[in-house]
Amino acid sequence: MSFFTYPLSFFAFFFVLLTWVFGQPSPTPDSSRALRLSEIKDVDSSIPPTMDAARYGVKRLFDGKLPRDGWRSTWTAWYQKNPVLTFDCGTEKRIGVIRLYFQAFSREDELKSIQVEVSLDGKRFLPFNEYGEIISVREKGVWVEMDLKAVKGRYFRLSPQFQGWGHQWGEIEFWELTR
């Protein structure tokens, strides 16, 4: 008997394939709020990526395509540098969660912290929170979720700090509250 002769087996295979192709499902479920993936209009970086900047620039951080684990794939990377990234959501939105797909290279605690700041006009940023103690498996892409509860803003500035090799980021997602 073939694997695909059982309808449930086919459905399970199809679900796993979709998750692999389109990335993780939405952030950790929370019955008190409904979230949807928000579009990112633009991103600016204080410094360009230091490796393959032309091929794997900051615009690739929201193209919906996850890189493969290990070195080198399509990770946007900053070697021994801490960029400051400013994301423009296009309009004012209530963001509940920011998710970052990253890969630690030389240490499990390579991504030391991320400072999140918020702005309505893109000129005056207010500090929101700093997320730290981010631990992951080396050379394996993982999602880190930063819960913003319900922060209203159009521009979000992320200032990561590394310890070890630097930064390898694959994707970033902003999840907007719908109710």
C-alpha positions in Angstrom: 0.0 0.0 0.0 1.2 3.5 -0.9 1.7 6.2 1.7 -0.7 8.5 -0.1 -3.6 6.0 -0.2 -4.6 7.0 3.3 -6.3 10.4 3.1 -5.1 11.3 6.7 -1.5 10.5 5.8 -1.7 12.7 2.7 -3.2 15.6 4.7 -0.4 15.3 7.3 2.2 15.3 4.6 0.6 18.3 2.9 0.5 20.3 6.2 4.2 19.6 7.0 5.1 20.6 3.4 3.2 23.9 3.7 4.8 24.7 7.1 8.2 23.9 5.6 7.6 26.1 2.5 5.9 29.0 4.2 7.7 29.1 7.5 6.3 28.8 11.0 2.6 29.3 11.7 1.6 32.5 13.6 3.1 33.3 16.9 2.3 31.5 20.1 -1.5 31.3 20.3 -3.2 33.7 22.7 -6.9 33.5 23.0 -7.2 37.1 24.3 -5.9 38.6 21.0 -6.1 37.9 17.3 -3.0 38.5 15.2 -2.3 38.7 11.5 1.0 39.1 9.6 1.6 42.8 8.9 3.2 44.0 5.7 6.6 45.8 6.0 7.0 48.6 3.5 10.7 49.4 4.0 13.7 48.8 6.1 16.9 50.9 6.7 20.1 49.7 8.3 22.7 51.9 10.0 25.3 49.7 8.3 25.0 47.3 5.4 25.4 43.6 6.0 29.1 42.8 6.0 28.9 39.6 4.0 27.3 39.2 0.6 25.5 42.6 1.1 24.4 42.9 -2.5 23.0 39.4 -2.6 21.6 39.1 0.9 20.6 42.7 1.8 18.2 43.8 4.5 15.2 43.7 2.1 15.5 39.9 2.2 14.5 40.0 5.8 10.9 40.2 4.9 10.7 38.3 1.6 8.9 35.3 3.3 11.7 32.8 2.5 13.6 31.1 5.3 17.2 30.3 4.7 18.7 26.8 5.3 20.5 25.9 8.4 24.3 26.1 8.5 26.6 28.3 6.6 25.9 30.1 4.2 22.5 29.9 2.6 20.7 33.2 2.3 21.3 34.6 5.8 21.7 38.4 6.1 24.8 38.7 8.1 26.8 41.3 10.0 30.2 40.0 11.1 31.4 41.6 14.4 29.0 44.5 13.8 25.8 45.6 15.6 23.4 47.2 13.0 20.5 49.4 13.9 17.5 48.4 11.8 14.5 50.7 11.3 11.3 49.0 9.9 8.5 51.1 8.3 5.1 49.4 8.5 3.6 52.0 6.0 0.8 53.1 8.3 0.3 53.3 12.1 -0.5 49.8 13.4 -0.9 48.0 16.7 1.8 45.4 16.8 1.5 42.6 19.2 4.5 40.4 18.3 7.8 40.8 16.4 9.4 37.5 15.4 13.0 37.1 14.2 14.4 34.1 12.5 18.1 33.9 13.3 20.9 31.5 13.6 23.7 31.5 16.2 27.0 30.6 14.7 29.7 30.3 17.3 27.8 30.4 20.6 24.4 29.4 21.8 23.9 32.8 23.4 25.3 34.8 20.4 22.3 37.1 20.2 22.8 38.8 23.5 19.9 41.2 23.4 17.6 43.3 21.2 16.5 46.8 22.1 13.1 47.7 20.6 12.1 51.4 20.0 8.8 52.7 18.6 7.9 55.9 16.6 4.9 57.4 15.0 6.8 59.8 12.8 10.2 58.1 12.2 12.1 60.9 13.9 11.5 60.6 17.6 11.8 57.0 18.9 10.7 56.0 22.4 12.3 52.9 24.0 9.9 50.1 24.5 11.8 47.1 25.8 15.0 45.2 25.7 14.8 41.4 25.1 17.7 39.3 26.3 18.8 35.8 27.4 18.2 34.5 23.9 19.5 30.9 23.8 19.5 28.7 20.7 21.3 25.8 19.1 24.4 26.7 17.0 24.0 26.6 13.2 20.3 26.0 13.5 17.7 28.6 12.5 15.2 29.4 15.2 12.4 31.9 15.8 12.6 34.3 18.7 9.3 36.1 19.7 9.3 39.5 21.2 5.9 40.2 22.8 4.9 43.8 22.4 1.4 43.4 23.9 -0.2 46.1 21.8 2.3 48.8 20.8 1.0 51.5 18.4 3.5 52.8 15.9 4.5 53.0 12.3 8.3 52.7 12.7 10.1 50.1 14.8 13.8 50.3 15.5 15.7 47.1 16.5 19.2 47.4 18.0 20.7 43.9 18.4 23.8 43.2 20.5 26.0 40.2 19.7 28.5 38.2 21.6 30.7 35.8 19.6 30.6 35.8 15.8 28.0 38.5 14.9 24.4 38.4 13.5 22.8 36.0 11.0 19.2 36.9 10.4 16.9 35.1 8.0 13.5 36.7 8.3 11.5 39.2 10.4 7.8 39.3 11.0 5.5 42.0 12.5 2.2 40.6 13.8 -0.6 43.1 14.0 -3.5 42.9 16.4 -6.9 42.7 14.6 -9.1 43.2 17.6 
